[in-house]
Amino acid sequence: MTQILSALLIIILILTNSACTGARSQVKKRHAVIVKSEGNFVRQILLSGFILNDKKRLEKIVKPYQKKYLSKDQINQILQEMSSAYNEAGFAGLVNIRYELHKAKLVIVIDLNK
């Protein structure tokens, strides 16, 4: 009986360990790319989350930055311009604007504060 319980415990530990390893590899795939000091090539800028009705204004902000190498300062400039647009639209202090960089796509995420 003790041998059976020991064998089951070993099997459970092996399965648990392999499940954790699989979960870790999935998490690594979802990490955003770190902005390199010399800049990252950004082919496309996408907006996600709480989008203003005036989409043309937001597109006007991001359009000059597409298909270029962007530094962290330039990305922060985009975020600042987006923040100004939301503030002027009456959402001052109500949104959180952040970015995620996935290969050549810069995703601007706008979350409505709760």
C-alpha positions as CSV (number, residue, x, y, z in Angstrom):
1,M,0.0,0.0,0.0
2,T,2.8,2.4,0.9
3,Q,4.5,1.7,-2.4
4,I,1.4,2.5,-4.4
5,L,0.9,5.8,-2.5
6,S,4.6,6.7,-3.1
7,A,4.3,5.9,-6.8
8,L,1.1,8.0,-7.1
9,L,2.8,10.9,-5.3
10,I,5.8,10.7,-7.7
11,I,3.4,10.7,-10.7
12,I,1.5,13.7,-9.3
13,L,4.7,15.6,-8.7
14,I,6.0,14.9,-12.2
15,L,2.7,16.0,-13.8
16,T,2.5,19.1,-11.6
17,N,6.1,20.1,-12.6
18,S,5.5,19.5,-16.3
19,A,2.2,21.6,-16.1
20,C,4.1,24.5,-14.5
21,T,6.8,24.3,-17.1
22,G,4.2,24.5,-19.9
23,A,2.5,27.5,-18.2
24,R,5.8,29.3,-17.9
25,S,6.6,28.9,-21.6
26,Q,3.1,30.3,-22.5
27,V,3.7,33.3,-20.2
28,K,7.1,34.0,-21.9
29,K,5.4,34.1,-25.3
30,R,3.0,36.9,-24.1
31,H,5.7,39.3,-22.8
32,A,5.9,42.6,-24.7
33,V,9.2,43.3,-26.4
34,I,11.5,45.6,-24.5
35,V,12.1,48.9,-26.2
36,K,15.7,49.0,-27.4
37,S,17.8,52.0,-26.7
38,E,18.3,52.6,-30.5
39,G,14.6,52.2,-31.1
40,N,12.3,49.5,-32.4
41,F,10.8,49.4,-35.9
42,V,7.0,50.0,-35.6
43,R,5.1,49.0,-38.7
44,Q,1.7,49.6,-37.2
45,I,0.1,51.3,-34.2
46,L,-3.1,49.9,-32.9
47,L,-5.5,51.4,-30.4
48,S,-7.2,49.1,-27.8
49,G,-9.7,49.6,-25.0
50,F,-11.7,52.8,-24.4
51,I,-11.5,54.7,-27.7
52,L,-12.8,58.2,-28.2
53,N,-15.6,58.7,-30.8
54,D,-13.2,61.1,-32.6
55,K,-11.1,58.3,-34.1
56,K,-9.7,60.6,-36.7
57,R,-8.0,62.8,-34.1
58,L,-6.4,59.7,-32.5
59,E,-5.3,58.4,-36.0
60,K,-3.8,61.9,-36.6
61,I,-1.7,61.5,-33.5
62,V,-0.3,58.0,-34.3
63,K,0.0,58.2,-38.1
64,P,3.4,60.1,-38.2
65,Y,5.0,57.5,-36.0
66,Q,4.1,54.4,-38.1
67,K,6.6,52.6,-40.3
68,K,9.6,54.1,-38.4
69,Y,12.1,53.3,-35.7
70,L,10.8,54.7,-32.4
71,S,12.7,55.4,-29.3
72,K,11.2,55.1,-25.8
73,D,11.0,58.9,-25.7
74,Q,9.0,59.0,-29.0
75,I,6.6,56.3,-27.6
76,N,6.2,58.4,-24.4
77,Q,5.5,61.4,-26.7
78,I,2.6,59.4,-28.3
79,L,1.2,58.5,-24.9
80,Q,1.4,62.2,-23.8
81,E,-0.4,63.3,-27.0
82,M,-3.1,60.6,-26.5
83,S,-3.4,61.7,-22.8
84,S,-3.9,65.3,-23.9
85,A,-6.6,64.3,-26.4
86,Y,-8.5,62.4,-23.7
87,N,-8.1,65.3,-21.3
88,E,-9.5,67.8,-23.8
89,A,-12.4,65.4,-24.5
90,G,-13.4,65.6,-20.8
91,F,-11.8,62.4,-19.5
92,A,-9.0,64.0,-17.4
93,G,-8.0,61.6,-14.7
94,L,-10.5,59.0,-15.9
95,V,-8.2,56.9,-18.2
96,N,-5.0,55.1,-17.9
97,I,-2.9,55.0,-21.1
98,R,-0.1,52.5,-21.6
99,Y,1.6,50.6,-24.4
100,E,2.6,47.1,-25.4
101,L,5.2,46.5,-28.1
102,H,4.8,43.2,-30.0
103,K,7.4,42.8,-32.7
104,A,6.5,45.5,-35.2
105,K,3.2,46.4,-33.6
106,L,2.8,49.1,-31.0
107,V,-0.5,48.7,-29.2
108,I,-1.8,51.7,-27.2
109,V,-4.1,50.5,-24.5
110,I,-6.6,52.9,-23.0
111,D,-8.3,51.7,-19.8
112,L,-11.1,53.5,-18.2
113,N,-10.3,54.0,-14.4
114,K,-12.9,52.5,-12.1
